Amino acid sequence: MHLSRPTWTLLFVALITATFHRPAVGQRAATTTLGPYRYETKPDHEAFVAFNPSLAPPIGDLLLREGDRLAICGDSITEQKMYSRIIETYLTVCVPQLRITARQYGWSGEKTDGFLRRMEQDCLTFQPTVATLAYGMNDSRYRPFDVTNGRWYQDHYSAIVHQFKERDVRVVVGSPGCAGKIASWVKSRSGTLQQHNLHLCALRDIAINVADEHDVRFADIFWPMFQAQVFAPAQHQATAEKPYLVAGQDGIHPGWAGHVIMAWAMLRAMGLDGQIGTITVDPDQGEATATEGHVVESYNHDTLTITSSRYPFCARGDLDDHNSIRSGMTLVPFADDLNRFVFKAMVPVGTRWQVKWGSEANTYTAEELADGINLAWDFPENPFCDAFDRVDDAVAKKQAYETRQVKKVFHGREGKVDFDAAVARTEAIRRPLAAAVAEAMQPVTHTIELHPVP
């Protein structure tokens, strides 16, 4: 009997993920529990026929604790310092009450075995309490799936998680993303693009097993990214002259839109609820309230003044550009899941109102205002943007130095000669960069105006 390559791929995944319990000679077999065997729901599109991804585990409660030190670990996609920057900026401005600090440990070309060799020195030295892992693209070796490589990936990913758990580090195991092209720079590449993505999907399922085995979180990057890759071009009016490339120009390293998917997957896996704040006004009663992190300074007729110590995530850019963060937020429910800064108004049914926030204004029905509008999405240009940019710029500068610190110094000649001295010297440079992130996070005072529309 001849089996197609997709069928063999699924068989290999079944073999590697199955566990058999055989009784010793002379013993009775224990009761065996089978299943459940659950798969993700597949879109009705020919691109998904060969894919049968396992159902990802539920998200879980908040993983983070006040004062956590986050290590963001991965290969060259992490070293792009894009999803890692979104994550750190988000944690700094959207949940400042948690006082999370972060370091980025991306290393181009790295596989799980590479990080396993270096994690003791350059990562665990700084005593992280939480770590995100994004490995699998290079581990796929840019070829069709085979069971031996799947087992190799599982063993090394498991060893990394084990090392972290030995140090009481809470872990988010990320799957690889998808590929948009076969990597042109890899001489050993073989097979078709579909076979490569089937391999990455198989590694995704193996990463689920690693997370389950060690009772840690899982972040699904492959499945939402692959779906976006299939559907986004049509949704964003892509053309040959202006393509929409979720996996990036080279098919491996995403632009900002693809990195939004990665950040969304990681932040959701941390159990964040996405509630930035809710502001409610009742014009008839002349009353206004705000949730934690926001203080009503005054409410006079049609103008509300608030001081906020929590920011929404400010996403701007062309909705149809794969290098736009705002466009990336159309590929996954980032705004609904993670970025809800809600304004509600108790106004008469059947009326229409203009909401002005900063220099921008939009019109809403009474029903929409009663349900609540998401200021963070509806007003891409808003009073938080300048303050947000200051924090984000500080994060970018710090993460850029962390790449040099780890790759050039810790694993360069200076680190090999005297690692402790190299740490002391470079930390003296990094410390003010980290302080600049915290110092940039200052309260923002802003106004919301509400006017009836005739």
Secondary structure, 3 states (H helix, E strand, C coil): CCCCHHHHHHHHHHHHHCCCCCCCCCCCCCCCCCCCCCECCCCCCHHHCCCCCECCCCCCCCCCCCCCEEEEEECHHHHCCCHHHHHHHHHHHHCHHHCCEEEEEECCCCCHHHHHHHHHHHHHHHCCCEEEEECCCHHHCCCCCCHHHHHHHHHHHHHHHHHHHHCCCEEEEECCCCCCCCCCCCCCCCCCHHHHHHHHHHHHHHHHHHHHHHCCEEECCHHHHHHHHHHHHHHCCCCCCCCCCCCCCCCCCCCHHHHHHHHHHHHHHCCCCCEEEEEEEECCCCEEEECCCEEEEEEECCEEEEEECCCCCCCCCCCCCCCCHHHHCCCCCHHHHHCEEEEEECCCCCCEEEEEECCEEEEEEHHHHHHCEEHHHHCCCCCCHHHHHHHHHHHHHHHHHHHHHHHHHHCCHHHHHCHHHHHHHHHHHHHHHHHHHHHHCCCEEEEEEEEEEC
